[in-house]
Amino acid sequence: MTYEEVLKAVFPLLDSVDLASCMAVSKEWRDIARDDYFWKCACAKRWPSICKRPNPPTVTYYKLYRTCYKRQNHRTLLPPRLSFDDLEFFIDIWTEDRLIFSEVVPGPVFSPGIPPPGIRDMLGFPLKALEDKMTLPVEPRFTVPVSQTVSVSVLVGRKDSNRVACIINKSLFDYIDRTSYRAMAYDYLDISPAYPFNLGIRAWISLLFMEDGNEGDIDVYGIEMDFSDVANSKEEVLRLLDILDWK
């Protein structure tokens, strides 16, 4: 068996990564490894149905693999351009036409992470499950009659550029989960037109409460916000905030 015949017998047994590595050994190996039969074998391992056609949907199976294969190694993402030190949040809550909560919250206070002790002690969830949430203790607490309509607005400001973006605009707390003691509202984020494929992302905000002594009232001790549709870490939240439609 010749040297070339040995390579042609071995190459079909290799996975795509090893086959690609062989192409870097020498010009002779590259010319042999470019044989489309070997790349058909690689495609058959990854997408078996695509090889049921008599011909590849692209010019060659090698081109098909290069087009569709995504590297499995995790790339190191660039750090977010924003910092919570650059941000401040403007939170307003109404019952019908009466303002019951209005605060300017510094970014570091409202950044994702393990909740502060005042909230941590009352929540019955594992801390690990809360590390992507933005939580704020409410002092003094306020009471909300569940019979009334309650709405919320949240703006975020950038201190580095004096610009503002809307996160939630007069959304209603129209769902109360008494098993987790949360009243929830959401709104769709206004994303910059420069990112047209990032639409339909929701911001969720919850009132954390305890049952009040008066039937039908809830005693609010905290506020929680998250972007769990797409952001599950502090860095991902910052990247999401960075692409808002800042004015």
N, C-alpha and C positions, 0 to 999 in steps of 0.2 A: 504494500500500500504506500503510495507516495505521500509526501509531506502535505500537499494540498488536499489529498483525499482524506487524510487524518483530520484536518481542520474541518472539512465539510461534514465529516461524521460526528464531530464533537459539537460544532456550533448550534445545531438544532436542539441540543440538550440544555443549552445555557438559557438563563433568564435574560430579560432585556438589558438589565444593568450590566451584567457580565459581557454580553454580546457587544454592547456599546464600548465597554472598556477594551475589548479585543481590537476594535477599530482604531484605537490609539496606539497600538503596539508598533505597527509599521504600515507602509503603503501597501505591501502585499496582503497583510491581514485585513486591512481596511477594504481592499477591493474584493476579497473573498467574503467578508462579513456583510458587505452591501448586497449580497445575493438576496433577492426579494423573498425567496423560499424561507430563509431563516427568520425574516421579519413577519412572514405569514404565521410561522409557528409561534412567535412572540405574541402576535395579535390574537391567535387562537386561545392562548392561555389566559389572556386578559378579557377579551370580548369574543367568546366562542361563536356567537350568532353571526358576527360580521363576516366570518370565514365560510359561511354556508352559501354565499354568493359565488358564482364562478370567477368573478373579477372583483378586485377591491373597489370601494366607492371613490377612492382617490386614484391618482396615477399609479402609485405603488403602495405596498403595505408598509414599507419603510417610512414613506411620507405620512401615511395614516397614523403610524405610531408616534412620530415626532409631533404631529398636530394634536393628538388627543391625550397623550400621556402627561400626567402631572407629577412633578417631583414629589416624593414622599418625605424628603427631609424638611424639617420645619425651619423656615427662614426666620432670622432675627428681625423683628419688626422695628422700624424706627420709633424712637420715643415720641409720645404725643407732643404737638407743638404748644398745646395749652397746659396750664397748671391750674389746680384748684385755687392756688394763691392769686391767680389772675381774675377769678370769678366771684360774683356775688349773686344771690338768688332773691327775687322779690315775690313773696308768697302772700296772697290775699284770699280770704275765705269769707263767703257771705251766707247768711240764712235769709233767703228771699232778698229783700232790699237792705238788710242790716249787716254791716261789716262786723264780723266777730273775731277775726284774726288778721293781722297785717304786720309782717316782719321783713326786714332786710337781713338776709342770712349770709355771712361770709362763706366763701367757697370751702375753706378747710373745715368749717363746722359741719357742712352738709355733704362732705365727700364720702364716697362709698367706703365701707369697712365695718368692722365689728361695732355694733351699736353701743352708745354710751351706757353706763351702768343703770341710769334711770329707766331706760327702755329695755336693756338687756335682761333685767331681772323679771320683767313682766311678760316677755315673749316666751312661748313654750316651744321654740324651734331650735334646732342645733345651730350654734354660732356659725359653722361653716356654710350653712344654707343662707346666711344673711350677709355675707361679706361683699355681695355685689349690690346691696341696697344702700340708699342714701337716707339716713334717719335723723330726725330732729326732735329732741324733747320739747314739749309744750309747757312752758311755765309763765304765768299760771295756767292751769288747765281751763278748758271751757266746755260747757255743756251744750249739746245740740239736740233739739227735739226732732225725732225721726219723722214726725208728721210734716215737717217743713222741708221745702226745697233747699238743698245746700249746694253751692257751687264754688269753684276754685279757679284761680288764675296763677300761673307761675311764669315769670320772666327771668332771664339770666342776663347779666351784664358782664362785659369784659372791661376790666380796669386798665388793661394795657392799650386799648384802642377806643374806649368810650363808646362802644357799640352795644346794642341790645338785641336779643332774639327771644321769640315767644316759644315756650315749651307747652303750656296748657292755657287755653283761652276760654274761661267761663264754662268749664265742663261741670256736669252734675255728678254728685256722688249718688248714683242711682242703683247701686248694688251694695247691700250690707250682708257680710258673711259673719254670722254670729258664732260660727264654730272657731274662726280664727280672730274674731273681734276686730274686724276691719270694715270700713266703709270705703268703697273704691270708685275712682273716676279715671278716665283716660282721655287723651287727645292725640291726634296724629301730628307728628313733628313737621314744621316748615323747614324743608331741606333746601340748601342753596341750589339754584338752577344749574350750577356747575357739576352737580352730582345727580343726574336724572334717573339713575338706576337705584337710588336709595329712598324710594317713596314708600309710603304705607307703614312707616315705623311709628310705633306707639310709645308714648310716655305714660306710665301708670303712677298714680298717686293715691295713697291710702291714709285715712284717719285711723290711728290706732286708739282703741277705746276700751273702757270698762263699762259694765252695766251700771247705770246710775240708780240711786234708790228709787227715783220716780219712774214708774213704768212708762216706757216709750221714749226715754231720754238716754243719750249716751254721753259718757264722760271722756273727753278726748285728752290723752296724755302724750301723744306723739304723732309725727307726720313721717311718712315713708314714701320715697319715690324711687322708681327704677325704670330701666329701658330693657327689660328682660327679653324682648323680641330679638335683640341683636347684641346687647352688651352685657357681659357677665363678669367684668372686672373693672377696676378703677381706670386702667389704661384704655379699655374699650369705650367706657363712658366718655372720657376726654376726647377720643377720636370722633365719637358721634357728635358731641357738642361742637367740635371744631367745624363740622360741615353744615351747621344750621345756617339759616338765611339771616345772617347778621345785618342789622340796619344801622 
